[in-house]
Amino acid sequence: MAAPDKATFNAVWPKCFVIFLGIVEVLAVIVLILTELGNVASNFWYTNVFAGGWCGLVMLVHFFALFVAGKNSRF
């Protein structure tokens, strides 16, 4: 495999890294929301904080922003 030149590497690497962070974050959102749903399903009457759901929504907006930034970036 031929070694890429520096300009090509600098053009591709930031996009890949930002998209990778978005993928990691979407996996974290899925785990967080599923954990929150399991907590609510196990004991609905005593579960009143729902912090995992709200944090999941904030992280959902953030990973959409990461995907948009990764796709449209010109580093």
Secondary structure, DSSP 8 states (H G I E B T S, - for coil): -----HHHHHHHHHHHHHHHHHHHHHHHHHHHHHHHHHHHHH-GGG----HHHHHHHHHHHHHHHHHHHHHH---
